Amino acid sequence: MNTKNTQHELCDGSIPENWEMPKLGTRVQLIAEGVCIDFRGLSAPAPLVGSLKALACLKDNQSLTAYYPMTPMHLFPALLEEGWQWEILQEDNNGTQIRIFKIKAHT
């Protein structure tokens, strides 16, 4: 019997075969600035994949505020690649809260 706790298992940034995104339901809230999602309690790679999917749906000038069980280090390279910026709003024993946003380029 495998007794490994997968709740806080680290994610290397890849999506396992046959993995399905859990339903987020009440974990998602629409806020004035965009979307807020609480990924705490979900196992990897749900926080990483869920963040990227949510970011793909945002409109200009919207941001994603997300709560993670721990700092999502494997998310940051993907954010940089896509031109997203972030700020850590809170980091403690309850997890990490991050706001992810894009600064609109002046034309």
N, C-alpha and C positions, 0 to 999 in steps of 0.2 A: 504494500500500500504506500502510495506517495503522499507524504505529509507536508510537502513543500508549500509554503504560503505564497501564492501568486499575486496577492493583493498589491504588494509593493515590489514585484519583480522588475528588474531593470529592463529597459527596452533598448536595443541597439539601433533603432530607427528603421528596422525592416518589418514587414507585415508577414506573419506566419501563414503558411498555406491553409486554406479552408477556414480562415478566421473571419468572423462576421462582427461588424460594429454593433455593440449593444445599443438598445433603444435608450435614448437620453431622456425622453419624456419630460418630467418635472425638473430635470437638471438644467434646462435651457430657459432663459428669461430674455425677453426683449427689453432693452433699456434705451434711454434717449440717445446714448452714444453708439449703440449697435446691439451686440449680443453678449450675454453673460452665461457661462457654462461652468458647472461644478463637476469636475472630473474626479474628485476625491472618492476613494472607495472602488474605483474601476481599475482593473488590471491592464498592464501594457498589452498591446499598443493603443488602447482606446483613447487615452489623452492626446497622444501625438496625432493619430489619424483623425480623431474628432476635431482637433484644433485646425488641421489643414483643410478639412471639409468645410468647417464653419467659415474660415477665412475666404475660401473660394466663393462663398455666397454673399459676402459683405458688399455693400454699395460704397461708392466713393465717400470718403470722410467718416466712415463707420469704423469702429474698433471692436475687438474681441477682448473681453475681460474674462479670464478663466482662473479657476481654482484647481490646483494640481496637488496630488498627494506628496510630491517632492518636486524640486526644481527640475523642469523637463530639459535637461542638457542636450538630448538628441533632437529636440525640436529646433533649437537655435540655428544650426547650419541650414536647415530647410527654410527658415524664416529669412535668413540673410540672402539665400539664393533667389528668393522671390521678392526681395526688396522690402520686407516687413521690418519694422523696428519694434522694440518692446521696452517696457520698464517693469521692474519688479516692485509691486506695490506693498507686499507683505510677505514675510518669510518667517515661519515659526514652527512649533511642533504640530500645528494643525494643517500644515501644508504651505504652498506658495501661491500667491495671487499675482497674476501678470496681466498687464494690458498690452495688447498687440495692435499696432496701427501702422498706417503708411502716411508719410508726409507728402501731400500733393505737390508735384513739381510745378514751378511757375513757368508759364509759357508766354 
